[in-house]
Amino acid sequence: MLFKSCGFCAAIILLLSIQAPASTVLMSYDVTDLGGHVYRYDYSIYNNGTLGAGVPIRLFDVLFDPAIYQESSLLIVTPSSLQAQWSEFLLTSALGVPALYDVMAPNGGIPDGSTVSGFAVQFAWLGQGDPGFQPFKIYSPDDYVLLQSGDTVNTDVPEPSVFCVLGISLAYGAWKIRRRRV
């Protein structure tokens, strides 16, 4: 009986520890409180190759909902060294369309397996709590076809570790063994 439960635990551990490949390009953010409901997002984009082999990221938008971001306060604060390689614009909202932080690489872009960090936008926050994730979209710069969309992820939020998953699995196995003895 103990062997079957341990086998079950091992199967659970194996299934939980295997990570599926990411389905979208990863865009992460750090948020900095500048005081007085003013914040700054710093973005990093990782091209994991899901756009297609050899397809660089050259055009992306981050969406700012005017109900929670004061649109008139949006300000690009990307370092000048990165601004020299990318064109950045803030596009105002329209009926049913949020404000956009629009970023395009005239040449190059972000190749497979590479990350570019340092894109930054400052804003006044109108929402409850702290600012969080945002939707983003990646387009083909040649014909503006949507290639992918997703939500930004906060780099300050730790992901569960393999040891945490292992501990939970072992605790579950021990619970099952004890329950069967009673």
N, C-alpha and C positions, 0 to 999 in steps of 0.2 A: 504494500500500500504506500509506503514511504517513497519507493522508487517511482511509482506512477505520478505522485504529486510533484516530485522533483523534476520529472520529465516534463510535466505540465508547466512548471515554473521556468524551466529552461526554454521551452517553446515561447512562452510569454516574453521572456527577456529577449530572445532573438528577434521576435516580431517587433517589439517596441524599440529596439536599438537600431534596427535597419531604417535608414532615412531614405524616403523617396526623393527623387530628384525634384528640385524646385520647379514649379510650373510657370513661374513668371520671373522676369528680371527682378533682382532685389534692389529696392531703393530704400535705404535706411535714413533715419534722421536723428539728430540730437537737438533738443530744445533747450534754449538758455533763457532764463528769466532776467530781463534787463531792468525790471522794476516798473511800477505803475501800470500794470497790465500790458506792458510792451515785452515782446519775446523775439527770439531769433531762431529760425530753423537752419541747421547746417545739414546738407544732404550729401550722401554718397550713393553712387550707382555702380552696381556690379553686373556686368554682362555675362550671364552664365551660359550663353550659347543657345538659349531657347528660341531666339529669333530666327535661327538657321545658321548652319556652318558658315563662318566667315562674315556674318552680317553684323556690322558695328552699330552701336546706338548713336544716332546723329541728331535725333529730334525727340524731345519729350516735353510734356506739360505736367505741372502739379496744380491741382485744383484748389481754390480758396473760396469756400462758401461765404458770401457776404453777410449771412445771418450770424456768423461767429467770428469772422475776421473783418476788422474795419478796413474796407477796401481802399479808402483814401490814404491809409497809413502804410500800405505795402511798399517796401523799399528793397531793392536789390543791393546786397552788401557782400557779394562775392569778391574775393581778393582779385586785384588787378591782373596778377599773373595768370589766373584761370580765365578772366574776362577776355584776355587777348586771344584765346583759342576758341571761345564760344560766344555766340550772340544771345543775349538774354533780354527778354521783354516782359513787361507786365501788361496783360490784356484785360480790359475792364469787363465786368459782367454784363450780361444782357438777359432778357426775359428767359428764364429757365436754364441759363448757362452761367456757371460760376466764373469768378475772376480766374485768370490763368497766369502762372509763372511759366513762360514759354522759353525753352532753351534749345539752341541749334548749333551744331558744329558745321561750319562751312566746309571743312575738310577733316578727314580722319574719323573722328568720333571715338567711341569706346569699343575696342575689339574684344572678341571672345576671351573670357578668362581674366579680364582687366577691370579695375575699379578706378573711378575718378571721384575724388572727394573735394569738398570746399564750396559747392554751390550754396548760396546763403540768401535768405530773405528775412527781413525784419518786419514786424507787424504789431498792431494793437489787437488784443484778444478780447472778444465780446462774449465768449461762451462761458459755461460753468466749469469749474475746476481748472485743470491745466490743459493746454493744447495737446492734441493727440495726433493720430494717424490721419493721412490725407489720401484721396484717390490720385493716381497718376496714370498717364497714358503715354505710350511710345508709338511714334508714327514713322513711316517711311518719308524721308524728306523730298523724295522725287515726285511722289504722287499723293502724299498725305493720307495714305491708307493706314488705318489703325493696325499696328502689329501686336500690341499687348496692352493690357491695363491691369491695375492692381492697386494695392494700398501700401503706403510707406510703413515701415516698421521701426520701432524705437530701439536704438542700440543700447539704451540704458536698462532695458528689461531683460534679465537673464533668462535663457532657455533652460528647461529642465536638463540636468546632467544625466549621463548614462548611469552614474552611481545612484541617483535619485530613483530612476526607473528600476534599477536592479533592486534597491531596497524595498520599493513598493511590491515588486514581484515576489521577492522572498517572504515578505510579511504576509502576502496573500496566500502563498503556499503553506506557510506555517499555520495560518488561520484555518485553512482547509483540513490539514492534518489533525489539528486539535479538535475541530468540529466533528470529524468522523470518529474520534476516540470517545466522544461524550455520548 
